[in-house]
Amino acid sequence: MKLSNFILEGAKSHMTDLEFLEKEILAWKCSPRRMMQIKGFLYYDGDHDVIHRKRTMIGEDGKLEVVENLPNNRIVDNQYAKMVNQKANYLFGKPFTLNGDNEQYIELLKKVFDKKFMRTLKSAGKAAYNGGIAWLYPYYNDRGEFAFRLFPAYEILPFWKDSEHTELDFFIRLYVSVAYDGTQRKYIEKVELYDLTGVHLFILDGSKLIPDVVNNDTADFPHVTMTDAAGNVQMFNWQRVPLIPLKANEQETPLIKRVKSLQDGINVMLSDFENNMQEDARNTILVLKNYDGTNLGEFRKNLATYGAVKVRYDGDTKGGVETLEITVNADNYKTIVEIFKKALIENAMGYDAKDDRLSGNPNQMNIQSMYSDIDTDANDTESEAQATMDDILWFVNCHLANSGMGDFEGQEDGVDVIFNRDMLMNESEIIDNCTKSQGLISDETIIANHPWVDDPQAEMERLKKQKEEAQKEMLAQYDPFGTQNDDPDNKGDPSQGSQGGEVDE
């Protein structure tokens, strides 16, 4: 931890390291950036602002007052979560492909990047869209297996070495832990500081950091602790700060920041429409003449209870109830909601699966046109994901070396990570183009672009094996006695037997 990078030179007074961390944590906890990150995760889970909405009206003093006796529906049409799932699955939904010249290294990487890792990576993609950035933490679990853990953006306070945010100096993790003081449940804010010297544990008590001493021993631990078969404990620290960023974009902007107002507009329109439809008698303004009652509250109660109201008719003074109708136009609400939904999809840079271009028999050009926005945005995310994979490979190489599987330092430069995008396609049109390309380009290129192939290398091996088996069957048809196997050089004459001699009558 190098606090000199963050403190002005020639300052009149100096703070301690602990004071510096306390001030940075308190400034970050309630910062607009972190609040927007938290809002992204809340909206994804369906906790939208409309849920906390109250009905108001203009009071006697001209100010808004909360009204409790009006319908107050809180409808959530979570288009935002749909966009997050759509964008994350588009880029990270399919397992990525590894290509490289070192086959041994590629096979070892495939064992590390198993289905669990693919699931973690897709979850990190969703977290990156929700918070603008997500974090992967390399560690060894209780079974001694090398794995990666996901930290959401709102838990991590990073301290970068550079303005481009490419290399970490150290970072702080803030999270809430549940503990019991006797029978009383308590929530404790815990702080973990990670730097090149290890992990340092604290408890955030108000605005003060208190060392979190474990078992009356210490609050400082190494990155990795390993126990061998003899019970000897070994401690290791990574040569890099063990945290890997996955950014949604270069600016680390959460998706919710681009579409929150549109999502709120959809919720409000749907809620208001149902409110207006449920207000019953309030859809009609009642005009009272010579009402036989004391106040409007009594009138409303009698109307709701008995469906009738008493009026006075005294000679020239005629009593009665007249109405002024207020019509709720459903088409207006429908039009506004459709406009908001379309604008949300465009601002989120997603696609509409019900697009008119998919009607009938869409060609590949129309499909690509529909996917143009999400494809453009995915290019930015993929650039960040490629940098993420480079950092991941560095930690994987350290793991392979430490576990005795081989020294592959620098080999990550020879590995291509290909993210297979989950795009709708006209398979028959693509297959037809692949067929027409035979003889013009290599079979490997054709196979790599075939819509039914996920692993081109494995498909090439299967195709090679299939051709060899077909060749053996063909030889067996022309050589039913197996003479070709006895005479691999084909020197003998099959018509004369296996030795090329005369055939006995």
C-alpha positions in Angstrom: 0.0 0.0 0.0 1.5 3.3 -1.2 -0.3 6.2 0.4 2.3 8.6 -1.0 0.5 8.3 -4.3 -2.7 9.8 -2.8 -1.3 12.5 -0.4 -0.2 15.9 -1.6 3.4 16.8 -1.3 4.2 19.5 1.1 1.0 19.1 3.0 0.9 21.1 6.2 -0.2 18.1 8.3 -0.1 14.4 7.7 -2.6 11.8 8.5 -1.9 8.2 9.5 -2.6 5.3 7.1 -5.6 4.3 9.1 -7.1 7.9 9.1 -6.6 8.0 5.3 -8.5 4.7 4.8 -11.3 5.8 7.2 -11.9 9.1 5.2 -11.8 7.3 1.8 -14.2 4.6 2.9 -16.7 7.1 4.4 -16.5 9.3 1.2 -17.1 6.3 -1.0 -19.9 4.6 1.0 -22.5 7.3 0.1 -21.0 8.5 -3.1 -23.3 8.9 -6.1 -21.2 6.4 -8.0 -21.7 3.7 -5.4 -25.4 4.5 -5.0 -25.9 4.1 -8.8 -24.1 0.7 -8.6 -26.4 -0.4 -5.8 -29.4 0.9 -7.7 -28.4 -1.3 -10.7 -28.5 -4.4 -8.6 -31.8 -3.4 -6.9 -33.5 -2.7 -10.2 -32.3 -6.1 -11.6 -33.9 -7.8 -8.6 -37.2 -5.9 -9.1 -36.8 -3.3 -6.3 -37.7 -0.2 -8.3 -38.5 3.3 -7.1 -42.2 2.9 -8.0 -42.5 0.4 -5.1 -41.9 3.2 -2.6 -44.2 5.6 -4.4 -47.1 7.4 -2.6 -50.2 9.1 -4.0 -50.2 12.9 -3.5 -52.6 15.8 -4.2 -52.5 19.6 -3.9 -53.5 20.6 -0.3 -55.1 23.8 0.9 -51.8 25.6 1.1 -51.0 24.7 -2.5 -48.3 22.1 -1.5 -48.4 18.4 -2.3 -49.8 16.2 0.5 -49.8 12.4 0.8 -53.3 10.9 0.2 -53.9 7.5 1.8 -57.5 6.8 0.5 -56.6 6.6 -3.2 -55.6 3.5 -5.1 -51.9 3.3 -5.1 -50.8 0.4 -7.4 -47.1 -0.2 -7.8 -46.5 -2.1 -10.9 -43.0 -3.2 -12.1 -42.5 -4.2 -15.7 -38.8 -5.1 -15.4 -37.5 -4.3 -18.9 -34.1 -3.4 -17.4 -33.5 -6.9 -16.1 -34.5 -8.3 -19.5 -31.8 -6.1 -21.1 -29.1 -7.2 -18.6 -29.9 -10.8 -19.2 -30.0 -10.3 -22.9 -26.6 -8.5 -23.2 -24.8 -10.9 -20.7 -26.1 -14.0 -22.5 -25.3 -12.6 -25.9 -21.6 -12.3 -25.0 -21.0 -14.8 -22.2 -23.9 -17.2 -22.6 -21.9 -19.7 -24.7 -18.6 -21.2 -23.5 -15.6 -19.4 -25.0 -13.1 -21.2 -27.3 -9.4 -21.5 -26.6 -7.0 -21.7 -29.6 -3.2 -22.0 -29.3 -0.1 -23.9 -30.6 0.8 -25.4 -27.3 -1.7 -28.3 -27.0 -0.6 -29.3 -23.5 -1.2 -25.8 -22.2 -4.6 -25.6 -23.9 -5.7 -28.9 -22.4 -4.7 -27.7 -18.9 -6.5 -24.4 -19.4 -9.7 -26.3 -20.4 -9.6 -28.1 -17.0 -9.4 -24.8 -15.2 -12.0 -23.1 -17.3 -14.6 -25.7 -16.5 -18.4 -25.3 -16.3 -18.2 -23.7 -12.9 -15.9 -21.0 -14.2 -18.1 -20.4 -17.2 -21.0 -19.9 -14.9 -19.0 -17.5 -12.7 -17.9 -15.6 -15.8 -21.5 -15.2 -17.0 -22.6 -14.0 -13.5 -19.7 -11.6 -13.6 -21.0 -10.3 -17.0 -24.4 -9.5 -15.4 -22.7 -7.9 -12.4 -20.6 -5.8 -14.8 -23.7 -4.4 -16.6 -25.4 -3.8 -13.2 -22.5 -2.0 -11.6 -20.4 -0.9 -14.6 -17.6 -3.2 -13.3 -17.3 -6.6 -11.6 -14.4 -8.2 -9.8 -13.0 -11.8 -9.9 -10.9 -12.9 -7.0 -8.5 -15.9 -7.5 -8.3 -18.1 -4.5 -8.0 -21.7 -3.2 -11.1 -23.2 -1.7 -11.4 -25.5 1.3 -10.7 -28.5 -0.9 -7.5 -27.0 -2.2 -9.0 -26.3 -5.7 -8.1 -23.2 -7.6 -11.2 -21.1 -8.3 -12.5 -17.6 -8.8 -15.0 -15.7 -6.7 -17.2 -12.9 -7.8 -17.3 -9.6 -5.9 -20.0 -7.0 -7.0 -19.0 -3.4 -7.7 -20.5 -1.9 -4.6 -18.3 -4.0 -2.3 -15.0 -2.9 -3.8 -13.1 0.4 -3.3 -10.2 0.2 -5.7 -7.0 2.3 -5.6 -5.5 2.4 -9.1 -1.9 3.1 -10.0 -2.9 4.8 -13.3 -5.7 7.0 -14.6 -6.7 4.4 -17.2 -7.6 2.0 -14.4 -5.4 -0.9 -15.7 -3.3 -1.8 -12.6 -4.3 -1.9 -9.0 -2.2 -0.5 -6.1 -4.5 -2.0 -3.5 -8.2 -2.4 -2.8 -10.7 -2.5 0.0 -13.7 -4.8 0.3 -16.6 -3.6 2.5 -19.4 -6.0 3.3 -22.0 -6.6 6.0 -21.8 -9.7 8.3 -24.4 -11.1 10.6 -23.4 -12.0 14.2 -25.1 -12.7 17.5 -24.5 -11.0 20.8 -26.1 -13.5 23.1 -29.6 -13.8 21.5 -29.5 -10.4 19.8 -28.9 -10.3 16.1 -26.4 -7.7 15.0 -25.1 -6.4 11.7 -21.3 -5.7 11.5 -19.6 -3.8 8.7 -16.3 -5.6 7.9 -13.4 -4.2 5.9 -10.7 -6.3 4.2 -7.7 -4.5 2.8 -5.7 -6.4 0.1 -2.2 -5.4 -1.0 1.0 -7.1 -2.0 1.8 -7.9 1.7 -1.4 -9.9 2.3 -4.9 -9.3 3.7 -5.6 -7.0 6.6 -8.9 -7.3 8.5 -10.9 -4.5 10.1 -14.3 -3.7 11.6 -15.9 -0.4 10.6 -17.4 1.0 13.8 -19.1 4.1 12.8 -16.3 6.1 11.2 -13.4 4.2 12.9 -11.5 1.2 11.7 -10.7 -1.4 14.4 -8.4 -4.3 13.7 -10.5 -7.5 13.5 -8.3 -9.8 15.5 -9.2 -13.5 14.8 -8.9 -15.9 17.7 -6.9 -13.3 19.7 -4.0 -13.8 17.3 -3.7 -11.4 14.4 -5.7 -9.3 11.9 -3.1 -9.8 9.1 -3.0 -12.9 6.9 -1.3 -14.0 3.7 -3.1 -14.3 0.4 -2.8 -18.2 0.3 -2.3 -20.6 3.2 -1.6 -24.2 2.4 -1.2 -27.3 4.6 0.8 -30.3 3.3 0.2 -34.0 4.1 2.6 -33.7 7.1 0.6 -30.8 8.6 3.1 -28.2 7.8 1.5 -24.8 7.0 3.0 -22.7 4.2 2.0 -19.1 3.5 2.2 -17.4 0.1 1.4 -14.0 -1.4 0.7 -13.3 -5.0 3.1 -11.0 -6.9 0.1 -9.0 -8.1 -2.9 -7.7 -6.1 -5.3 -10.6 -6.4 -8.3 -8.9 -8.0 -9.3 -8.9 -11.7 -11.7 -6.3 -13.1 -14.3 -7.0 -15.7 -15.6 -3.7 -17.1 -18.8 -3.3 -19.0 -17.2 -0.5 -20.9 -14.1 1.8 -20.7 -16.0 4.4 -18.6 -17.3 1.7 -16.1 -20.8 3.1 -16.6 -23.6 1.0 -15.1 -26.4 0.2 -17.6 -29.0 1.5 -15.2 -27.6 5.0 -15.6 -28.6 5.0 -19.2 -32.2 3.7 -18.9 -33.4 4.4 -15.3 -35.7 7.3 -16.3 -37.3 5.2 -19.1 -37.8 2.2 -16.8 -39.4 4.5 -14.2 -41.6 6.0 -16.9 -42.9 2.5 -17.9 -43.7 1.6 -14.2 -45.4 4.9 -13.5 -47.6 4.7 -16.7 -48.8 1.2 -15.9 -49.4 2.0 -12.2 -51.3 5.2 -13.1 -53.5 3.4 -15.6 -54.5 0.8 -13.0 -55.0 3.5 -10.4 -57.4 5.4 -12.7 -59.3 2.3 -13.6 -59.8 1.4 -9.9 -60.9 4.7 -8.7 -64.6 3.8 -9.5 -66.7 6.8 -8.4 -63.7 9.1 -8.7 -63.8 8.6 -12.4 -66.9 10.7 -12.2 -67.0 14.2 -10.7 -70.3 14.5 -8.8 -72.2 17.8 -8.7 -74.5 17.9 -5.6 -77.6 20.1 -5.5 -79.4 20.7 -2.2 -77.7 17.6 -0.5 -79.5 16.3 2.5 -76.4 15.7 4.6 -73.8 17.4 6.7 -70.5 16.9 4.8 -68.9 15.3 1.7 -67.4 12.5 3.8 -70.8 11.3 4.8 -72.0 11.5 1.2 -69.1 9.4 0.0 -69.7 6.8 2.8 -73.4 6.5 1.9 -72.7 6.2 -1.8 -70.1 3.5 -1.2 -72.2 1.6 1.4 -75.8 1.9 0.0 -75.2 2.9 -3.6 -77.7 5.7 -3.0 -77.8 9.3 -1.6 -80.6 11.4 -0.1 -81.2 14.9 -1.6 -83.7 17.6 -0.5 -86.5 18.9 -2.8 -88.2 22.0 -1.3 -90.5 23.7 -3.7 -88.5 25.9 -6.0 -85.2 24.4 -4.7 -84.6 21.2 -6.6 -82.2 18.7 -5.3 -80.2 16.1 -7.3 -76.9 14.7 -8.4 -75.3 15.5 -11.7 -72.1 14.0 -13.1 -69.1 15.1 -15.1 -67.5 12.1 -16.7 -63.7 11.7 -16.9 -62.8 9.2 -19.6 -59.6 7.1 -19.3 -58.2 6.6 -22.7 -56.3 3.3 -22.7 -54.8 3.9 -26.1 -52.9 6.9 -24.8 -51.3 4.8 -22.1 -50.5 2.0 -24.6 -48.8 4.4 -27.0 -46.7 6.0 -24.3 -45.6 2.6 -22.8 -44.6 1.4 -26.3 -42.6 4.5 -26.9 -40.8 4.1 -23.6 -40.0 0.4 -24.2 -38.6 1.1 -27.6 -36.5 3.9 -26.3 -35.3 1.8 -23.4 -34.1 -1.0 -25.8 -32.3 1.6 -28.0 -30.6 3.3 -25.0 -29.6 0.0 -23.5 -28.3 -1.0 -27.0 -30.2 -4.3 -26.9 -32.6 -5.8 -29.5 -36.3 -6.4 -29.8 -37.0 -10.2 -30.2 -40.5 -9.2 -31.6 -39.0 -7.0 -34.3 -40.9 -6.9 -37.6 -37.8 -7.9 -39.4 -38.2 -11.4 -38.0 -41.6 -11.9 -39.5 -41.9 -14.3 -42.4 -38.6 -15.8 -43.4 -35.9 -13.4 -42.3 -32.6 -13.4 -44.1 -29.3 -13.1 -42.4 -28.9 -9.4 -43.4 -32.1 -8.5 -41.6 -31.0 -10.5 -38.5 -27.7 -8.7 -38.4 -29.4 -5.4 -38.8 -31.6 -6.1 -35.8 -28.5 -7.1 -33.8 -26.4 -4.1 -34.8 -26.8 -2.1 -31.6 -26.1 -5.0 -29.2 -23.2 -6.2 -31.4 -21.6 -2.7 -31.3 -21.9 -2.5 -27.5 -20.6 -6.1 -27.1 -17.5 -5.1 -29.0 -16.6 -2.6 -26.2 -17.4 -5.2 -23.5 -15.4 -7.9 -25.3 -12.3 -5.6 -25.5 -12.5 -5.3 -21.7 -13.1 -9.0 -21.3 -10.0 -9.9 -23.4 -7.9 -7.8 -21.0 -9.6 -9.6 -18.1 -8.7 -13.0 -19.6 -5.1 -11.9 -19.9 -5.0 -11.1 -16.1 -6.8 -14.4 -15.3 -4.3 -16.4 -17.4 -1.4 -14.8 -15.4 -2.9 -16.2 -12.1 -3.7 -19.5 -13.8 0.0 -19.8 -14.9 1.1 -19.2 -11.3 -1.3 -21.9 -10.2 0.0 -24.4 -12.8 3.6 -23.7 -11.8 2.9 -24.0 -8.0 1.0 -27.2 -8.5 3.8 -28.8 -10.6 1.8 -29.0 -13.8 4.4 -27.0 -15.8 5.9 -23.6 -16.3 3.9 -21.7 -18.9 5.1 -18.2 -18.1 4.5 -16.0 -21.1 2.5 -18.6 -22.9 -0.7 -16.6 -22.5 0.4 -14.4 -25.4 0.0 -17.4 -27.7 -3.6 -18.2 -26.6 -6.6 -16.8 -28.4 -9.8 -16.5 -26.3 -12.8 -16.4 -28.7 -16.1 -15.4 -27.2 -18.9 -17.1 -29.1 -21.8 -14.7 -29.3 -25.3 -16.1 -29.0 -26.9 -14.6 -32.1 -30.0 -15.7 -33.8 -29.1 -16.9 -37.4 -30.6 -18.2 -40.5 -28.8 -21.6 -40.4 -29.9 -22.8 -43.8 -28.5 -19.7 -45.5 -25.2 -19.9 -43.7 -24.9 -23.7 -44.4 -25.6 -23.0 -48.0 -22.8 -20.4 -48.1 -20.4 -22.9 -46.4 -21.2 -25.5 -49.1 -20.6 -23.0 -51.9 -17.2 -22.0 -50.3 -15.7 -25.5 -50.6 -12.7 -25.5 -52.8 -12.3 -21.7 -52.4 -11.2 -21.6 -48.8 -9.8 -24.2 -46.4 -12.0 -26.8 -44.8 -10.9 -25.6 -41.3 -12.3 -22.1 -42.1 -15.5 -23.5 -43.3 -15.9 -25.7 -40.3 -15.2 -22.7 -37.9 -18.0 -20.7 -39.5 -20.5 -23.5 -39.6 -23.5 -22.8 -37.3 -23.5 -26.3 -35.7 -19.9 -26.3 -34.7 -18.8 -25.0 -31.3 -15.2 -26.4 -31.2 -13.6 -26.3 -34.7 -10.5 -28.3 -33.6 -12.6 -31.1 -32.1 -14.8 -31.2 -35.2 -11.7 -31.5 -37.4 -10.6 -34.5 -35.4 -14.0 -36.1 -35.6 -14.1 -35.5 -39.3 -10.6 -37.0 -39.8 -11.6 -40.1 -37.7 -14.8 -40.4 -39.8 -12.8 -40.4 -43.1 -10.4 -43.0 -41.8 -13.2 -45.3 -40.7 -14.9 -44.8 -44.1 -11.7 -45.7 -45.9 -11.3 -48.9 -43.8 -14.9 -50.0 -44.6 -14.2 -49.3 -48.3 -11.1 -51.4 -48.3 -12.9 -54.2 -46.4 -15.5 -54.3 -49.2 -12.8 -54.9 -51.9 -10.8 -57.2 -49.6 -13.2 -59.4 -47.7 -10.4 -61.8 -46.6 -8.2 -59.1 -45.1 -5.3 -59.6 -47.5 -4.6 -55.8 -47.6 -3.8 -55.9 -43.9 -1.4 -58.9 -44.5 0.3 -57.1 -47.4 0.5 -53.4 -46.4 2.8 -52.7 -49.4 0.1 -54.2 -51.8 2.8 -56.3 -53.5 0.7 -59.4 -53.7 -2.0 -60.0 -56.2 -5.4 -60.2 -54.4 -6.7 -62.6 -57.1 -3.9 -65.1 -56.3 -4.4 -65.2 -52.5 -2.4 -63.7 -49.7 1.0 -65.0 -50.9 0.4 -64.2 -54.6 0.7 -67.9 -55.5 -1.7 -70.2 -57.3 -5.1 -70.9 -56.0 -6.0 -74.5 -55.5 -9.0 -75.7 -57.5 
